């Protein structure tokens, strides 16, 4: 049976060219509704796109994971799809650690078995929750638009999210249409995780009291922010080349003074990242901004035990 969701994903793939024909595709399947919806659609589209498809599942080794890998393996057998499993037994029970390990595990499977695309079931609901999560943490426009259709993990392997314009309500309806064997993961009801509180408490509250279409609105906002952020990033990269020396250890104050504050902030952030401050926060970037109009000898407080920034004449230098 061909549904409206099949058509929507098919058109997305045609319009965005994120999964070209003839590719070897590794579908990340957790067993939940989004990943099963994704798997079914990819399976149904594979002949049109001449794809080779396999399933990858990541077992965190947590008590809550018991039985999930066997469940996903049975699906792969029933649907006659190759199955790859990565397991660990030493993983700390946190969202960020689990996410980092999953991407590493998926990348290992892809490298070992010659897959060029890793496909995940992230939806517009995930994107909306990510916008809220990063906004609460204090991210700028760059951090509010992090979920994209595709990104390169390594030179020959891409991460692709074909359901990014589809809501979790749509994937649930699709799974019910086809009676797909969705695994109800108890981790998703654990309110110790911030994202679960956003999903189960905050988003429903916003829908009920402010905007029933809040997920759609945040998805659209993220798209706008992404386009604007990409443009500003490219401009900041050009400016960075003009205002730094070859070693990226000093900045030219006179040139920085001429550019808008929005670009100053991005250039300072990039400069700090080049100097091994992996994720500069707002306060650190603002300290760098203040030096643009500060006299000789002014310096930041220590960003780390490694270095400070100090004004030397017309330059801001790393010390």
N, C-alpha and C positions, 0 to 999 in steps of 0.2 A: 504493500500500500504506500502510495506517494502522498505525503502530507504538505501542508503549507510550510512547515519547518524545514523539510527537505528542500523546497524551492528557495526559501530564504537563505539557507546555508550555501546552496548551489550558486545563487546569484552573488553572494558575498565572495565566494571563491573566484567567480568570473571577473567581478569588478576590481578586486584587490590583488589578484594573482599571488596569493600567499601560499598556495599549495599547488605548484605546477603539475601537469600530467607526468606520469611515468616515474614518480618518486617512490622510494621505499620509506614507508611511514610507520613510526612507532607511536602507538596510541597509549597514553598514560591512563590506566584504569584503576581507580580506587575501589570501585564497586558501588559508589554512590550514584544518585540520579543524573548528575551532570555528565560524568564520565561514561555512563552507559548510554545516555542519549547521544553523546558524541560518537561513541563506537558504532552504534546502530546506523547513524547517518553516514559516517565514513564508509561503513560496509556497503550500504545501499548505493553510494556514489562511486564506489571504486571502479566499476566497469566503465563508467562514463569518463573517468579520469586516468584509467590505466595505472592504478596504484597497486603496490604490494604492501600488505598491512600485517602488523603484528601487535600483540598486547604486551605492555610492560606494567608490572605491579611492584610497588615498594612496600615491604613489610618492616615497620619500625621496630618490631620486637616488643611493643608495649602490650600489657595485659588486654587492653581493649582491641588489639589487632587479631586476637586469636580467632581463627576460622575464616578471616577475610581472604587471605591468599588462596586457600582451597576453593572458596566460593568463586573467585575470579578465574582460577584455573579451570573449574568446571564450565564456566561460560565459554572460555577459549576452546575447550574440547567440543562443547555442543555446537559452537559456531564455526568450528574447523579453522581456527586462527592460531598461528604460532604464539607461544606464551613464554615470556621471560620474567624472571623473578630476581629481585635483589632483597636481601635480608640483612638486618643488623640486630645485635642484642645489647648494644652498649649506648644507645641513643638517649640523651637527656630529654625528658618530656616537656619540651617547649615548642611553640609554634615556629619560631625562627630557626632553631636548630633542625627541626624536622624538615622544613621547607628547603633549607640549604642542602641537607643530605639527600633529599629526593631528587633535586636537580642534578646533583653529582652522580647519583645512582643511574638516573635515566641517561645521562651523557655517557656513562661507562657502557651501558647496554648498546646505545647507538653506535659508539665507536667500535665495540667488539663485533658488531653484526652488520656493519655497513648501512646503517639507516641515516638518511640525510635530513629527515624532519622528525621532530618530537612534537606530538600534538596533545594539548591538554584541554580540559573541559571548562576553562574559566568563562564565566558568563558576565553579562552586564551587571548582574547583582553583585558579583565578586568585585567588579570594577567600582561600583558605587560604595561598597563597604571599604575598599582600599582608599578611596578618596576621603571618606570620613575618618578612617584610622590614621592616615597620614596628616590630615588637617588637625586632628586632636594632638598629634605629636609635634606639630609646628612646622610642617614641610611647606616649601614654597611651590610655585607653579610646576617646577621641574619634578618635585616629588609627588604632586597630585595627579600626574599623568603617566604613572609608571607602567600600568598594564596596557600593552599595545598588541596589535594583531600579530606581529612577529618580531623576533629579535635574534641576532646571531649569537650562539653560545660559543662556538669555535668556528674556525674558517669554513668548514664544510657541513656544519650541522646547525639547523635553525629550530627555534622554539616557535610553535604556531598555535594561535588561539582562535579557532574558527567560529566559536559561539559567543564572541564578545559583544555582539549586538542582540543577544537572546537572553531573556530573563530566566531566573530559576523557576518561576511559575510555569513558564513555557516548557522547560525540560521535564518538570514533574508531570505535566499533562501528557507530554509525548511518551514518557515511560509508562503511564497508565494506559494510553492508547494501545501500546504494543505488549502490555503485560510483562515488562522487562523486570528481571530479578534484582531489584535494587536492594543493596545492603544498607541497613540503617546503622550507621556508625555511632556508637555511644559517645565518642569524642566530640561529636557535633552538638551535644547537649551539655557539655562541661563548661560552666560559666567561669571557670578559672581562666579561660582563654578570652582575650579581649575581643577577638573577631566574632566569637560566638555571642558575646553580649551585644555587640553591634548588630549582628544578624537577627538575634531572637528578641532583643529588647528595644534597642535604639531605632532601628529601621522601622519596625511596626509602629512605634510611637510616632515617628515622623510622618508615616503614611496616614495614621489615624487623625493626628492633630494639626498637621501642616500641609502636606501635599501627597495625595494618593499615588502620584506618579514620581515620587522622589527618586527612585532608582533610575528611571528614564532621564530625569533632569540632571542627575549627577553624571550619568553616562555622557550626555550631551556636553555638559560642562567640561568633563575630562577631555573630550575630543577637541574642544576649543583651546583648552590650556595646552594640550599636546602640540597643536600646530604653532601656537605662539611661542611655546618653550623651545621647540625645535629651531625656529627662526632665530630667537635670541641666542641660543647656544652656538649656532653657526657664526653669528656676528661676533660673539664673545671670543670664539676660537681665533677669528681673524685678528681681533684687537690684541689678544694675548701674544700673538707672534710679533706684533709691532712694539709692544711695551716691555717685553722681556729680553734678557740676553739669551745667548744660545744655551746656557746651562740651566735656564729657568730659576735663577737664584736672585734676580733683582727686577724691580719694576720701575718704569719711568713715570714719575709723578706728573709732569707737565702734560703728557699725553692722556693719562687717566683723568685729569681734571676736565678735559674737553668732552668726555662722553657722559651720557645720562646715567643716573644712579642705578637703574635696573641693570645696565651692562657693567657698571663698576662692580656691583655685587657678584655677578657671574664670573668676571675676570679674576677677582680676588679668590673666589671659591676654587676656580680651576688652578690658580697659582698655588694655593695651599694643598690641593690634591696632588699636583705634580711634586710637591715637596713632602709627600708621604703622610699628610693629614687626611686620612681616608674619607671621613665624613664631617667636614667642618660644620659647626652649628651656627645659628644666627648671630650669637654674641661674638664668636671668633671672626666671622666675616665682617661684622660691624667694626670690630677693632682694627681690622685691615683698612676699612674705608676711612676711618678717622685719620689714619696716617697720611692720606693723600693731601690733606690740608694742614698737616702738623709740621712744626719746625725741626731742624736738624737735632738729632739725638733722641727724638721721641721713639718709643717702642711699645710693642704690645706686651701684655702679660704672657707668660709662657704658654704656648698652645699645647706643648708636650715637653717632655724632658729633652727633646731633640733640638728645638730651635725657637727663636722669637723673630719677629719682624721689627726692623729699626730703620728710621729715616737717616740717610746719609746724603746731605745736599739735595740734589734733585732726584734721588733714587730711594726706593724702599727695598731694603736688602734682607735676605734671610741670614740669620746669624746662628 
